[in-house]
Amino acid sequence: MEVSPRYLGGDSFLGRRDPRVLIVVPAMTVIVAAQINDLRWMAVLAAVALVYYLSARIPFREVRSNWVFVAVFVLIFAGINGVIVGAQASGGPNASPVLFVIPLIDVPVSMGSLSYAANLLLRFVTIAATGFPLAFAIRPGDLSVAFARLGMPSKFAYGIDLTFKFLPSTAANLRETVAAQRLRGYERSSTKNPIRKLQEVRPLMIPVTINSFIDAEDTVDALDLRSFGTEKRTWLRQLRFGPTDYAVLVMAIALAFIVSVTSIAGWMPPLWIP
């Protein structure tokens, strides 16, 4: 079963952009965010990324679960790991007064470590905000074409396209398997216990996994029958940059260039400690 990813861009500002713009901007965002240590500048970058995300007009109800996953990941990784690593990155208790010590692991928490954790949190949120339009505001048929137009090999471009379709296809297989087993008398309880939910999903793993392998094999056979990869591929879909596309690209690339030069020259502000 081939299921296309959800397209939620519609007639929004980013929905009308060339899909290559939505690929390049997140890449430049990663380069910029990875080199900023000052929390104040990271907050500015996060605000710009939020404006960029809102311009896609993606309905929140459609991506609520995705944002919940990002929030949990950010809080665990940036919150806990950021505070622990930040205690060393900020110079320990000598750099700023210790506010308290985490029990059991004896890690001192200071304003420096909290600033480092907040900077890390905003970094992940910024990357996620520019990455969501890449996943939801590019028309499904344009993704592989966009990567190919960026100079990627056809196999690599189409492989990325299939990767984006893997999760929706697996989710559709899971729903079909649940419906089929329900017709045979298998009912899942309405418990909210996450451990119990995982135990109830266990009988579904084997049929879902087998169906995923069958779908992958069918896709490979279909590509082989069409001699995919033997000759240089041509693409029916034509992509053209507009003036607005060029403007967005120039701003993103220029920002990445300026931040990289500033970082290499040693002019980048260090960790900001209130």
C-alpha atoms as a printed R data frame, in Angstrom:
    type eleno elety resid chain resno       x       y       z
1   ATOM     1    CA   MET     A     1   0.000   0.000   0.000
2   ATOM     2    CA   GLU     A     2   1.390   3.387  -0.970
3   ATOM     3    CA   VAL     A     3   0.089   6.251   1.153
4   ATOM     4    CA   SER     A     4   1.142   9.833   0.516
5   ATOM     5    CA   PRO     A     5   2.230  12.036   3.419
6   ATOM     6    CA   ARG     A     6  -0.251  14.620   4.619
7   ATOM     7    CA   TYR     A     7  -0.135  17.827   2.611
8   ATOM     8    CA   LEU     A     8  -1.261  20.724   4.788
9   ATOM     9    CA   GLY     A     9   0.346  23.696   3.055
10  ATOM    10    CA   GLY     A    10  -2.615  24.599   0.867
11  ATOM    11    CA   ASP     A    11  -2.529  28.121  -0.530
12  ATOM    12    CA   SER     A    12  -0.306  29.449   2.251
13  ATOM    13    CA   PHE     A    13   2.849  31.490   1.725
14  ATOM    14    CA   LEU     A    14   5.099  28.425   2.008
15  ATOM    15    CA   GLY     A    15   2.608  26.247   0.147
16  ATOM    16    CA   ARG     A    16   3.131  28.454  -2.924
17  ATOM    17    CA   ARG     A    17   6.920  28.382  -2.710
18  ATOM    18    CA   ASP     A    18   9.202  26.215  -4.785
19  ATOM    19    CA   PRO     A    19   9.733  23.006  -2.761
20  ATOM    20    CA   ARG     A    20  13.498  23.476  -2.954
21  ATOM    21    CA   VAL     A    21  13.086  26.535  -0.725
22  ATOM    22    CA   LEU     A    22  11.486  24.391   1.976
23  ATOM    23    CA   ILE     A    23  14.451  22.007   1.774
24  ATOM    24    CA   VAL     A    24  17.249  24.576   1.799
25  ATOM    25    CA   VAL     A    25  15.859  26.744   4.630
26  ATOM    26    CA   PRO     A    26  15.878  23.951   7.281
27  ATOM    27    CA   ALA     A    27  19.402  22.985   6.216
28  ATOM    28    CA   MET     A    28  20.603  26.572   6.646
29  ATOM    29    CA   THR     A    29  18.747  26.757   9.971
30  ATOM    30    CA   VAL     A    30  20.690  23.773  11.303
31  ATOM    31    CA   ILE     A    31  23.973  25.453  10.314
32  ATOM    32    CA   VAL     A    32  22.986  28.715  11.996
33  ATOM    33    CA   ALA     A    33  21.448  27.247  15.161
34  ATOM    34    CA   ALA     A    34  24.370  24.895  15.781
35  ATOM    35    CA   GLN     A    35  26.799  27.842  16.058
36  ATOM    36    CA   ILE     A    36  24.808  30.210  18.303
37  ATOM    37    CA   ASN     A    37  25.492  29.945  22.042
38  ATOM    38    CA   ASP     A    38  24.056  33.260  23.207
39  ATOM    39    CA   LEU     A    39  20.525  32.675  24.486
40  ATOM    40    CA   ARG     A    40  19.387  36.134  23.383
41  ATOM    41    CA   TRP     A    41  20.412  35.588  19.762
42  ATOM    42    CA   MET     A    42  18.924  32.103  19.832
43  ATOM    43    CA   ALA     A    43  15.621  33.585  21.027
44  ATOM    44    CA   VAL     A    44  15.662  35.950  18.030
45  ATOM    45    CA   LEU     A    45  16.347  33.045  15.677
46  ATOM    46    CA   ALA     A    46  13.547  31.016  17.300
47  ATOM    47    CA   ALA     A    47  11.132  33.921  16.770
48  ATOM    48    CA   VAL     A    48  12.077  34.111  13.078
49  ATOM    49    CA   ALA     A    49  11.644  30.340  12.752
50  ATOM    50    CA   LEU     A    50   8.209  30.576  14.385
51  ATOM    51    CA   VAL     A    51   7.129  33.263  11.906
52  ATOM    52    CA   TYR     A    52   8.407  31.022   9.094
53  ATOM    53    CA   TYR     A    53   6.412  28.084  10.484
54  ATOM    54    CA   LEU     A    54   3.218  30.123  10.887
55  ATOM    55    CA   SER     A    55   3.461  31.257   7.262
56  ATOM    56    CA   ALA     A    56   2.742  27.636   6.258
57  ATOM    57    CA   ARG     A    57  -0.648  27.851   8.030
58  ATOM    58    CA   ILE     A    58  -0.472  24.213   9.118
59  ATOM    59    CA   PRO     A    59  -3.566  23.402  11.245
60  ATOM    60    CA   PHE     A    60  -2.386  22.623  14.763
61  ATOM    61    CA   ARG     A    61  -4.988  19.897  15.258
62  ATOM    62    CA   GLU     A    62  -3.430  17.980  12.371
63  ATOM    63    CA   VAL     A    63   0.079  18.024  13.840
64  ATOM    64    CA   ARG     A    64  -0.735  18.057  17.560
65  ATOM    65    CA   SER     A    65   0.724  14.592  18.150
66  ATOM    66    CA   ASN     A    66   3.886  15.544  16.233
67  ATOM    67    CA   TRP     A    67   4.423  18.609  18.397
68  ATOM    68    CA   VAL     A    68   3.776  16.553  21.547
69  ATOM    69    CA   PHE     A    69   6.521  14.156  20.468
70  ATOM    70    CA   VAL     A    70   8.882  17.068  19.809
71  ATOM    71    CA   ALA     A    71   8.015  18.629  23.172
72  ATOM    72    CA   VAL     A    72   8.714  15.410  25.074
73  ATOM    73    CA   PHE     A    73  11.983  14.863  23.215
74  ATOM    74    CA   VAL     A    74  13.106  18.451  23.769
75  ATOM    75    CA   LEU     A    75  12.214  18.453  27.454
76  ATOM    76    CA   ILE     A    76  14.031  15.179  28.091
77  ATOM    77    CA   PHE     A    77  17.089  15.834  25.951
78  ATOM    78    CA   ALA     A    78  17.439  19.592  26.304
79  ATOM    79    CA   GLY     A    79  16.029  19.856  29.806
80  ATOM    80    CA   ILE     A    80  17.762  17.033  31.631
81  ATOM    81    CA   ASN     A    81  20.840  16.491  29.477
82  ATOM    82    CA   GLY     A    82  21.205  20.222  28.852
83  ATOM    83    CA   VAL     A    83  21.318  21.047  32.549
84  ATOM    84    CA   ILE     A    84  23.864  18.317  33.274
85  ATOM    85    CA   VAL     A    85  26.122  19.194  30.344
86  ATOM    86    CA   GLY     A    86  25.533  22.885  30.936
87  ATOM    87    CA   ALA     A    87  27.013  22.615  34.400
88  ATOM    88    CA   GLN     A    88  30.352  21.841  32.748
89  ATOM    89    CA   ALA     A    89  29.887  24.012  29.639
90  ATOM    90    CA   SER     A    90  29.213  27.087  31.754
91  ATOM    91    CA   GLY     A    91  32.330  26.587  33.841
92  ATOM    92    CA   GLY     A    92  30.695  24.963  36.827
93  ATOM    93    CA   PRO     A    93  29.953  26.761  40.074
94  ATOM    94    CA   ASN     A    94  32.782  29.291  39.585
95  ATOM    95    CA   ALA     A    95  31.114  30.893  36.576
96  ATOM    96    CA   SER     A    96  27.833  31.748  38.301
97  ATOM    97    CA   PRO     A    97  26.279  31.103  41.711
98  ATOM    98    CA   VAL     A    98  24.900  27.621  42.296
99  ATOM    99    CA   LEU     A    99  21.140  27.673  42.693
100 ATOM   100    CA   PHE     A   100  20.750  24.071  43.875
101 ATOM   101    CA   VAL     A   101  22.290  20.630  43.526
102 ATOM   102    CA   ILE     A   102  20.469  17.756  41.817
103 ATOM   103    CA   PRO     A   103  20.145  14.899  44.352
104 ATOM   104    CA   LEU     A   104  21.744  11.498  43.761
105 ATOM   105    CA   ILE     A   105  23.977  12.687  40.884
106 ATOM   106    CA   ASP     A   106  25.344  15.766  42.725
107 ATOM   107    CA   VAL     A   107  25.214  18.060  39.694
108 ATOM   108    CA   PRO     A   108  25.271  21.778  40.581
109 ATOM   109    CA   VAL     A   109  22.659  23.819  38.743
110 ATOM   110    CA   SER     A   110  23.575  27.446  38.137
111 ATOM   111    CA   MET     A   111  22.302  30.255  35.957
112 ATOM   112    CA   GLY     A   112  24.938  29.261  33.416
113 ATOM   113    CA   SER     A   113  23.661  25.675  33.164
114 ATOM   114    CA   LEU     A   114  20.054  26.880  32.931
115 ATOM   115    CA   SER     A   115  21.042  29.317  30.176
116 ATOM   116    CA   TYR     A   116  22.776  26.501  28.301
117 ATOM   117    CA   ALA     A   117  19.703  24.248  28.666
118 ATOM   118    CA   ALA     A   118  17.362  27.016  27.507
119 ATOM   119    CA   ASN     A   119  19.613  27.689  24.516
120 ATOM   120    CA   LEU     A   120  19.561  23.982  23.645
121 ATOM   121    CA   LEU     A   121  15.779  23.868  24.002
122 ATOM   122    CA   LEU     A   122  15.289  26.850  21.687
123 ATOM   123    CA   ARG     A   123  17.748  25.308  19.226
124 ATOM   124    CA   PHE     A   124  15.671  22.152  18.840
125 ATOM   125    CA   VAL     A   125  12.413  24.112  18.668
126 ATOM   126    CA   THR     A   126  13.895  26.340  15.950
127 ATOM   127    CA   ILE     A   127  14.995  23.358  13.874
128 ATOM   128    CA   ALA     A   128  11.608  21.664  14.341
129 ATOM   129    CA   ALA     A   129   9.706  24.834  13.374
130 ATOM   130    CA   THR     A   130  11.541  25.099  10.048
131 ATOM   131    CA   GLY     A   131  11.429  21.338   9.495
132 ATOM   132    CA   PHE     A   132   7.656  20.902   9.855
133 ATOM   133    CA   PRO     A   133   6.892  22.760   6.586
134 ATOM   134    CA   LEU     A   134   9.328  20.407   4.843
135 ATOM   135    CA   ALA     A   135   7.236  17.463   6.019
136 ATOM   136    CA   PHE     A   136   3.747  18.924   5.589
137 ATOM   137    CA   ALA     A   137   3.872  21.862   3.152
138 ATOM   138    CA   ILE     A   138   5.476  20.162   0.136
139 ATOM   139    CA   ARG     A   139   3.155  18.418  -2.261
140 ATOM   140    CA   PRO     A   140   3.837  14.649  -2.120
141 ATOM   141    CA   GLY     A   141   4.701  14.440  -5.802
142 ATOM   142    CA   ASP     A   142   7.221  17.281  -5.606
143 ATOM   143    CA   LEU     A   143   9.542  15.927  -2.928
144 ATOM   144    CA   SER     A   144  11.672  13.600  -5.057
145 ATOM   145    CA   VAL     A   145  11.681  16.107  -7.922
146 ATOM   146    CA   ALA     A   146  12.911  18.861  -5.597
147 ATOM   147    CA   PHE     A   147  15.838  16.790  -4.312
148 ATOM   148    CA   ALA     A   148  16.712  15.773  -7.869
149 ATOM   149    CA   ARG     A   149  16.667  19.427  -8.986
150 ATOM   150    CA   LEU     A   150  19.079  20.195  -6.147
151 ATOM   151    CA   GLY     A   151  21.598  17.876  -7.782
152 ATOM   152    CA   MET     A   152  20.897  14.680  -5.843
153 ATOM   153    CA   PRO     A   153  21.066  11.350  -7.726
154 ATOM   154    CA   SER     A   154  17.688   9.996  -8.792
155 ATOM   155    CA   LYS     A   155  17.999   6.915  -6.561
156 ATOM   156    CA   PHE     A   156  18.743   9.078  -3.533
157 ATOM   157    CA   ALA     A   157  15.927  11.520  -4.344
158 ATOM   158    CA   TYR     A   158  13.361   8.783  -4.808
159 ATOM   159    CA   GLY     A   159  14.645   6.972  -1.713
160 ATOM   160    CA   ILE     A   160  13.901  10.065   0.391
161 ATOM   161    CA   ASP     A   161  10.441  10.215  -1.141
162 ATOM   162    CA   LEU     A   162   9.790   6.586  -0.165
163 ATOM   163    CA   THR     A   163  11.119   7.270   3.345
164 ATOM   164    CA   PHE     A   164   8.563  10.038   3.833
165 ATOM   165    CA   LYS     A   165   5.843   7.625   2.714
166 ATOM   166    CA   PHE     A   166   6.991   4.803   5.013
167 ATOM   167    CA   LEU     A   167   5.384   6.049   8.238
168 ATOM   168    CA   PRO     A   168   1.967   6.857   6.686
169 ATOM   169    CA   SER     A   169   2.001   3.482   4.945
170 ATOM   170    CA   THR     A   170   2.872   1.675   8.184
171 ATOM   171    CA   ALA     A   171   0.131   3.559  10.053
172 ATOM   172    CA   ALA     A   172  -2.390   2.584   7.360
173 ATOM   173    CA   ASN     A   173  -1.274  -1.063   7.610
174 ATOM   174    CA   LEU     A   174  -1.684  -0.913  11.383
175 ATOM   175    CA   ARG     A   175  -5.244   0.428  11.075
176 ATOM   176    CA   GLU     A   176  -6.139  -2.284   8.554
177 ATOM   177    CA   THR     A   177  -4.667  -4.998  10.786
178 ATOM   178    CA   VAL     A   178  -6.565  -3.699  13.827
179 ATOM   179    CA   ALA     A   179  -9.811  -3.666  11.818
180 ATOM   180    CA   ALA     A   180  -9.175  -7.199  10.513
181 ATOM   181    CA   GLN     A   181  -8.454  -8.572  13.985
182 ATOM   182    CA   ARG     A   182 -11.459  -6.771  15.421
183 ATOM   183    CA   LEU     A   183 -13.658  -8.598  12.902
184 ATOM   184    CA   ARG     A   184 -12.185 -11.809  14.319
185 ATOM   185    CA   GLY     A   185 -13.098 -10.923  17.892
186 ATOM   186    CA   TYR     A   186  -9.950  -9.122  19.090
187 ATOM   187    CA   GLU     A   187 -10.849  -5.971  21.012
188 ATOM   188    CA   ARG     A   188  -8.414  -3.519  22.548
189 ATOM   189    CA   SER     A   189  -9.263  -2.075  25.938
190 ATOM   190    CA   SER     A   190  -9.699   1.647  26.531
191 ATOM   191    CA   THR     A   191  -6.927   1.786  29.130
192 ATOM   192    CA   LYS     A   192  -4.693   4.841  29.399
193 ATOM   193    CA   ASN     A   193  -1.807   2.870  30.858
194 ATOM   194    CA   PRO     A   194   1.063   3.223  28.323
195 ATOM   195    CA   ILE     A   195   2.587  -0.130  29.314
196 ATOM   196    CA   ARG     A   196  -0.751  -1.879  28.846
197 ATOM   197    CA   LYS     A   197  -1.172  -0.185  25.468
198 ATOM   198    CA   LEU     A   198   2.235  -1.479  24.326
199 ATOM   199    CA   GLN     A   199   1.292  -4.980  25.457
200 ATOM   200    CA   GLU     A   200  -1.926  -4.822  23.443
201 ATOM   201    CA   VAL     A   201  -0.073  -3.689  20.326
202 ATOM   202    CA   ARG     A   202   2.363  -6.619  20.571
203 ATOM   203    CA   PRO     A   203   0.092  -9.129  18.715
204 ATOM   204    CA   LEU     A   204  -0.123  -6.644  15.832
205 ATOM   205    CA   MET     A   205   3.626  -6.266  15.286
206 ATOM   206    CA   ILE     A   206   4.172  -9.467  13.280
207 ATOM   207    CA   PRO     A   207   1.403  -8.912  10.667
208 ATOM   208    CA   VAL     A   208   2.231  -5.209  10.354
209 ATOM   209    CA   THR     A   209   5.943  -5.958   9.901
210 ATOM   210    CA   ILE     A   210   5.222  -8.660   7.313
211 ATOM   211    CA   ASN     A   211   2.898  -6.323   5.390
212 ATOM   212    CA   SER     A   212   5.591  -3.632   5.425
213 ATOM   213    CA   PHE     A   213   8.117  -6.052   3.906
214 ATOM   214    CA   ILE     A   214   5.561  -7.125   1.282
215 ATOM   215    CA   ASP     A   215   4.846  -3.498   0.354
216 ATOM   216    CA   ALA     A   216   8.576  -2.763   0.103
217 ATOM   217    CA   GLU     A   217   9.098  -5.786  -2.134
218 ATOM   218    CA   ASP     A   218   6.181  -4.745  -4.356
219 ATOM   219    CA   THR     A   219   7.693  -1.247  -4.688
220 ATOM   220    CA   VAL     A   220  11.101  -2.691  -5.605
221 ATOM   221    CA   ASP     A   221   9.528  -4.999  -8.188
222 ATOM   222    CA   ALA     A   222   7.580  -2.097  -9.707
223 ATOM   223    CA   LEU     A   223  10.772  -0.025  -9.975
224 ATOM   224    CA   ASP     A   224  12.697  -2.935 -11.532
225 ATOM   225    CA   LEU     A   225   9.952  -3.535 -14.102
226 ATOM   226    CA   ARG     A   226  10.325   0.105 -15.161
227 ATOM   227    CA   SER     A   227  14.142  -0.190 -15.358
228 ATOM   228    CA   PHE     A   228  14.558   2.437 -12.660
229 ATOM   229    CA   GLY     A   229  18.197   3.404 -12.170
230 ATOM   230    CA   THR     A   230  19.547   1.966 -15.405
231 ATOM   231    CA   GLU     A   231  19.433   5.260 -17.315
232 ATOM   232    CA   LYS     A   232  19.378   8.919 -16.430
233 ATOM   233    CA   ARG     A   233  15.889   9.764 -15.206
234 ATOM   234    CA   THR     A   234  13.811  12.621 -16.593
235 ATOM   235    CA   TRP     A   235  11.150  14.332 -14.505
236 ATOM   236    CA   LEU     A   236   7.771  15.405 -15.853
237 ATOM   237    CA   ARG     A   237   7.311  18.009 -13.107
238 ATOM   238    CA   GLN     A   238   9.100  21.287 -13.827
239 ATOM   239    CA   LEU     A   239  10.180  23.553 -10.963
240 ATOM   240    CA   ARG     A   240  10.988  27.243 -11.343
241 ATOM   241    CA   PHE     A   241  12.111  29.772  -8.757
242 ATOM   242    CA   GLY     A   242  10.106  32.955  -8.462
243 ATOM   243    CA   PRO     A   243  11.333  36.333  -7.150
244 ATOM   244    CA   THR     A   244  10.022  35.564  -3.649
245 ATOM   245    CA   ASP     A   245  11.734  32.160  -3.701
246 ATOM   246    CA   TYR     A   246  15.047  33.791  -4.562
247 ATOM   247    CA   ALA     A   247  14.580  36.353  -1.777
248 ATOM   248    CA   VAL     A   248  13.928  33.703   0.871
249 ATOM   249    CA   LEU     A   249  16.862  31.596  -0.324
250 ATOM   250    CA   VAL     A   250  19.259  34.544  -0.382
251 ATOM   251    CA   MET     A   251  18.304  35.548   3.176
252 ATOM   252    CA   ALA     A   252  18.706  31.998   4.518
253 ATOM   253    CA   ILE     A   253  22.040  31.363   2.783
254 ATOM   254    CA   ALA     A   254  23.372  34.820   3.676
255 ATOM   255    CA   LEU     A   255  22.485  34.322   7.340
256 ATOM   256    CA   ALA     A   256  24.237  30.936   7.388
257 ATOM   257    CA   PHE     A   257  27.301  32.454   5.705
258 ATOM   258    CA   ILE     A   258  27.497  35.409   8.100
259 ATOM   259    CA   VAL     A   259  27.094  33.219  11.196
260 ATOM   260    CA   SER     A   260  29.704  30.736   9.922
261 ATOM   261    CA   VAL     A   261  32.237  33.492   9.200
262 ATOM   262    CA   THR     A   262  31.567  35.063  12.602
263 ATOM   263    CA   SER     A   263  32.053  31.717  14.332
264 ATOM   264    CA   ILE     A   264  35.263  30.873  12.444
265 ATOM   265    CA   ALA     A   265  36.705  34.335  13.143
266 ATOM   266    CA   GLY     A   266  36.003  33.921  16.859
267 ATOM   267    CA   TRP     A   267  33.551  36.818  17.021
268 ATOM   268    CA   MET     A   268  30.564  34.693  18.011
269 ATOM   269    CA   PRO     A   269  29.282  35.667  21.494
270 ATOM   270    CA   PRO     A   270  29.938  32.942  24.101
271 ATOM   271    CA   LEU     A   271  27.382  31.407  26.456
272 ATOM   272    CA   TRP     A   272  25.282  34.194  27.962
273 ATOM   273    CA   ILE     A   273  24.878  33.996  31.736
274 ATOM   274    CA   PRO     A   274  22.281  36.369  33.233
